[in-house]
Every structure is written in structure tokens, then in C-alpha cells.
Amino acid sequence: MNKIQNILRERILVLDGAMGTMLQRYKFQEADFRGERFKNWEHPLQGNNDLLSLTQPDAIATVHAKYFEAGADIVETNTFSGTTIAMADYHMEELVYELNYESAKIARKVADDFTAKEPHKPRFVAGSIGPTNKTASMSPDVNDPGFRAISFNELRIAYKEQVEALLDGGVDILLVETIFDTLNAKAALFAIEEVKEERNIDVPIMVSGTITDASGRTLSGQTAEAFLISISHIPMLSVGFNCALGASQLVPHLEVLSNRTEYAVSAHPNAGLPNAFGAYDETPEQMAAQIAEYVEKNLVNIVGGCCGTTPEHITAIADLVKDYKPRTIGRQNVVV
């Protein structure tokens, strides 16, 4: 924990960009997702990007390496959907531990290789913990507002298995990200605290929410400040926002966090808003020009990219932030 906290006080750290965007370049088909091991799996597997850590590990390692080469200090494991809840779509709940463990091992090896080559710039691995495809706060049935598709305890159990596997695989950080429902996130954070207590360890935790639209709220209805308050009982390395919005739209929400938290602040926005075809058109230069506002206003400690971002985007961001001091971490930031 101390190592990364010390570096955060010295400079702005760069997070990687989108894994999915890079994997799309490979144009993997059903057979590629299956590999030899899952050749006869009874259910379709195309689209299960987490599975590629088992069937196309070289591609996953290459993506991590490209982001480190681009200037990233931290890469995220290929485990965004790595829970029994999300893997139920592919009937692969039994593989969850292995998926997370192997994904962490792949990223760990690439990070260690880069650190060995450049000891002055240590590389870190963040275990990516996504929101799952169910929400604990809201009903998916408009005719039954009291119905819940998942319980807090079911989420806690699923997240705990993921956390244990990520830690066993060697991650440095746990990143609870793309949070649209803070109750889901609290189940993940509860599970992390359980594992920390059981193993008598400390592990840095990054928490990143998602402001879903121009209302400035998460899908479950919280403002940036409410989101921050509801998770601040947990000791965190950083709190921030990612996905859903482009860089410029995130500024007011990052200002709220920066003024109200003693923790580090992170941001990894999309490459703008999606076009009519769901693709992201913002160039690295356009995105970096918007992120310049983050560093000029001294809002962030960690910055990277989400949907649509590539190593070229991360290079542009890394080139930008190296000339700026990080936001000061501590009580002096908090506006009463």
C-alpha cells in the first residue's frame, strides 16, 4: 500500500485504456473464444471476453503490454464480468475462480517484466471488479417495484470468490468500477473487507462510479456527493468516476469529489460519447485536450481511459499529465 501511496504524492498515475476495444481488433469468432478446451461447450461463448484469458492468453498479455508501452502505470485485469452472477449468461459459474486467477497471473507477469526493465517506473496490476448485470437497489420489473433480481448477500458471496482469486493471482490493487448501483458496490466492498480480515492483509482499494447521464446521477439515483458519502466509511486508495460520459462531461462531478474527499481522485472516461453505431470517435488528441482541464484544475491523481480508448489515447494522456503535479491528498482538500 505504502509504495503506491508514496508515488501518488509525487506524480499523477496513468491507468490503462479499454480492454474490449483492443480485443475487438482481433475480430475473434466463436471458435476463437472456445479454443480447444471449450470446443464442445453447449452454449454460445462469443462475447465472453473474460474467457479469453484462458483461450487466448497471448492476446490478453499483448494488450496489457501495449498499454504499459503507451505509458500506463496500472493495468486492469481482464475480469470485468468475473463473477458467478455475470458468468451465468454463459453457464460458466464453475470457472470463476480460474478466470480471475489466470487473468491476474497474466497481468502480473507483464507488469513484472516491465518493472524489471524500468525499475524507476514500477508497474501495478488492478483487479477489475465490475458491477455485474443485476442491480440490488431497483426492480427490473416495472409492474413489481418491490422485486429484486439479486440480494446483497448473493452479491457479497459472488464478489468474495472473485476477490480471493484476484489476490491469489497477484494483483496489487482491487478496483471496484463502473458502479451504477452503490448497493452492489457496497456488497463488493464488504466482501473485500471480509477477505482482508480473514487473511490479515491490507490491499489498496480503488472505487469508481458511473454518472449515467446529464442528470449527474448514478443509475440508482445518487449524486456524486451522495455516492462519495455512502462509500467513505471504507478505507480507500482512490475514489472516482469512469465510463458513460466523455472527459469534459465528468469535470463538475470530479470537482465535487476533489473538494469533498481526502482520498486520491481517479477518472477514466470514455473516448467521448458513442456515435449512432455505438462506436467512439474521439481522437487521442481531442481526449487529452479535455483531460487537460482535470490537471489544470488539480482535480485528479489517477487518470486513464474507458470505452473506445486505445494505447494511442493513453500515450496522449501520459504525455500530458507528466508535466503536472498531482492533486494533494489529505484533509486539506475537504470543503466543509
C-alpha angles and dihedrals in degrees: 000000000000094000096058092039090055092050090049089059091053103045147354110273121222121225121202127258133244120324093193093052090054094045090053087065089066091059091214115195131205092276091053092053091048098046116178095302097058097031092123099037108145096225134058113267105182109122095031094120093174089062090062088076085072102033102032104022093152091060091051091049090048092053091051090049092050090054093048089048088051091059105270118151093191131037125192122230119247092252107104091130096031101131132098087244095059095035090057086082087069097033088243101124091126091061097057098101093047093046093054095041095050093043090053091047092052093051092042093056093048091047092049091049091054093045090051090053094044109026091171088064108046115198124221137203122221117198105228113225111184128201097254121232094273132073127218096197103053140044119245087206115078089198093055112041092175094059119106123194092204138021130226090246094051089052092047092053093047094048092047092059090049093048093050092051094047091051092046088052091056110257119166097206137025113223116197099193148173090028111187094161116041092201089063089050092049089054089053092047091048090052091049092051089050092053092045090053095045093049095036091231138130120222128178113250125206117194120195125180131194126234100206104199148347091297087079093231138114117249089262089056106259126140119224091262094048090049091052094047094049094056101033094096086076118081104242138183091212145350124205150124136271142172129012096065136053122246099268094049090057096059099092092047093049088050089058092051094044092053095046109039136069090202126089115274123229134191131183107168129180122264089265124296120319119264125230090284095050093253127128117237104180111121123224089252093051092048094047090050089058094044087055086077090061093056097037088055091043093235104139146053099180125034135173142129140281130186115010096011122127138182087276090060091048091050090053091049094046091049090051101047097045089078095054134076117239122252110270112257119219146056094309089078096059116104110210 
